[in-house]
Amino acid sequence: MTLQESGEMYLETILILSEKKKDVRSIDICDEMGFSKPSISRAMHLLKDGGYLDIDENGYITLTDLGKEIAEKIYERHRVLTALFVNIGVDEDTASEDACRIEHVISDKTFQAIKKHMKKHKLDK
């Protein structure tokens, strides 16, 4: 299963929610993302079938190693890009929104160059 931007967003959201609370359920994802319960339910089952997450008998969602790896990669991109944009004068909300769009399409090569540049100029968090 090839993971698309929406799948990456779900994984990233699950990661963020799991850092805030012990147990994550579909309703938590609905509340965080603003999507309907049927949409979230379908996405969760597709991601489960793809091997990105597990859903236990109580409906609790956990990321598999693969799902966590992807979520952490996307979330790192989000944080770094947001920090870069804020550093060059973009307000926090706009920086975060733009980072959210860019984090899914930026190449690994370009992202690594941005990280290197930020570290060299002590712009990283």
C-alpha positions in Angstrom: 0.0 0.0 0.0 1.5 3.3 -1.1 0.9 5.9 1.6 -0.6 9.2 0.4 -0.6 12.6 2.1 -3.8 11.9 3.9 -2.4 8.7 5.3 0.7 10.6 6.5 -1.5 13.2 8.2 -3.5 10.5 10.0 -0.3 8.9 11.3 1.2 12.2 12.3 -2.1 13.0 14.2 -2.0 9.7 16.0 1.6 10.3 17.0 0.8 13.7 18.4 -2.3 12.5 20.2 -0.4 9.6 21.7 2.2 12.0 23.1 -0.7 13.9 24.9 -2.7 11.0 26.1 -2.3 7.3 26.9 -5.0 5.9 24.7 -6.0 7.1 21.3 -9.4 6.2 19.7 -11.0 7.1 16.4 -13.2 9.8 18.1 -10.0 11.6 19.3 -8.8 11.7 15.7 -12.2 13.0 14.6 -12.0 15.8 17.2 -8.4 16.7 16.3 -8.8 16.7 12.5 -12.4 17.7 12.2 -13.4 14.8 10.0 -16.5 12.6 10.3 -16.4 9.3 12.2 -17.1 7.2 9.1 -14.2 8.9 7.2 -11.8 8.3 10.1 -13.1 4.7 10.6 -12.5 3.9 6.9 -9.0 5.5 7.0 -8.0 3.6 10.2 -9.0 0.3 8.6 -7.0 1.0 5.5 -4.0 2.0 7.5 -4.4 -1.1 9.7 -4.6 -3.3 6.5 -1.4 -1.5 5.3 0.5 -2.4 8.4 0.8 1.1 9.7 -1.3 0.8 12.9 -3.1 -1.7 15.1 -6.6 -1.4 16.6 -7.3 -3.5 19.7 -10.6 -5.0 20.7 -11.5 -1.8 22.7 -10.9 0.4 19.7 -7.5 1.8 20.9 -5.2 2.7 18.1 -1.4 2.3 18.2 1.2 2.9 15.5 3.2 -0.1 14.3 7.0 0.4 14.0 6.5 1.3 10.3 3.6 3.7 11.1 5.6 5.4 13.9 8.7 5.8 11.7 6.6 7.6 9.0 4.8 9.7 11.6 8.0 10.8 13.3 9.5 11.7 9.9 6.5 13.8 8.9 6.3 15.4 12.3 10.0 16.3 12.3 9.6 17.9 8.9 6.6 19.9 10.3 8.5 21.2 13.3 11.7 22.1 11.4 9.9 23.8 8.5 7.7 25.7 11.0 10.7 26.9 12.9 12.4 27.9 9.6 9.4 29.9 8.5 9.0 31.6 11.9 12.7 32.5 11.9 12.4 34.3 8.6 9.4 36.3 9.9 6.3 34.3 9.1 3.7 34.3 11.9 3.3 31.0 13.8 -0.1 30.0 12.4 0.8 30.7 8.8 4.2 29.0 9.2 2.5 25.9 10.7 -0.1 25.7 7.9 2.5 26.1 5.2 4.8 23.5 6.8 1.9 21.1 6.9 1.5 21.3 3.2 5.2 21.2 2.3 6.1 18.4 4.7 4.5 15.8 2.4 6.2 16.8 -0.8 9.7 18.0 0.1 12.5 15.6 -0.9 14.7 14.0 1.7 17.7 15.7 0.1 16.2 19.2 0.3 15.0 18.6 3.9 18.4 17.4 5.0 20.0 20.6 3.4 17.5 22.8 5.3 18.3 21.0 8.6 22.1 21.4 7.9 21.6 25.1 7.1 19.6 25.7 10.3 22.1 23.9 12.4 25.1 25.8 10.8 23.3 29.1 11.5 22.0 28.0 14.9 18.4 28.4 13.8 17.3 24.9 15.0 15.3 24.4 18.2 
